[in-house]
Amino acid sequence: MSSTLTIKTNNVPRDLISAFELNGAQHSKLRKEFEWMDDAEFESAMFFNYRGQIYALADFLRTEGDLLAKGWQGILNQSYFDGVLVKIVDSCKSVVVGRYFC
């Protein structure tokens, strides 16, 4: 039995930001949220905001097969049935984000 994925996106590019671009308060807040990263990982990581949550691009796994063929380059599973997909656009300055459901 094969499952069909439903993908929803508004195709709006979201800026990728790095920790060094943030002011002191923003940097501290983000650092607390990603405290599991060591300092070098955190300072080199790229982040984006989607639906009120901050995501680290490094948390996404590279896609394969049909998803990659459709342009989705990264996947972050949130449960067995759903997750978040990303397409890197604008010369690696932004991501288009989508949600998938089985």
N, C-alpha and C positions, 0 to 999 in steps of 0.2 A: 504494500500500500504506500503510495507516495503522498506527501503532504504538500499543500500549496501555500506559499508565503504571500501574505498581503503586505504591501509596503505603502506607507503613507508619508508624504513629504510635501512641503510647500516650495521646495527648491530655492529657498532663500539662503544665500551664502552667509555664514557666520564667521566673524573674524577669529583667527587663531591669535592668541596672545601668549607672551612668555612672562615669567615671573619678574624679570628685570624691567618690564614696561609698567609695572604697577607702582602706585604710591605706597608709602609705609604701611598704612592701615589695611589696604587691599592685599598687599604682599603677606602681611601677618595672618590675615584671615584665611587666605588660600593655603599658606604654609601649614596651618593647623588642620585644614581639611585633608591635605595630602601628606600628613606627618610620617606615613609609612615609607615615603621616598627619602633616600639620603640627599644631602645638600646638592651634590653634583647632578643627580637625576632631576631634582626639582628645578634647579636653575636652568637646565637645558630643555625641560619639558615644554610642550605647547598645549594650551588649554583652550576650551571654548565653552560658551554658555548655551544651554539648550533647555528650554522649558523650565527655567529657574534653577537649573542644576549645572554645576561646573564639571566638565569631563576633561580628563587628560588623554590626549591622543595616544599616548603610549599604552593605555589600557586596552586599546582595540587590537584585535587579531586580524591579520591579512585575510581577506576573503579568497575564495576559489570558485571555480565553476560558473554557474549561472549568475550568481551575485556579482562576481568580478566582470563577467561579460556584459552585465547591465550597468557597469561603471561604479558599483559600490566597492570601495577598496578596503574598508575596515568594518568589523562587527564586534559588538559588545553584547553578549547574552545577559539578559536581566532575569530570565527564568527559562524553563524548558520551552515555553511557548512564545516568548517575545524578547525584543531587544532593540538596540540602536545600531544604525548603519551610518557610515560616512563616505563621502566622496571628497577628495582633496581637490580644490579648484583655485583659480586665480594665482597660479605659480606658487602654490603651497602657502598662500596667505590666508585662505579661508577654507571652510568645509561646508558642504551641503549635508544636512542631517535628515535621516528618515527613521521611522519606527517600523519594525516588522512584527507581524503576528502570524502564528500558524493556525 
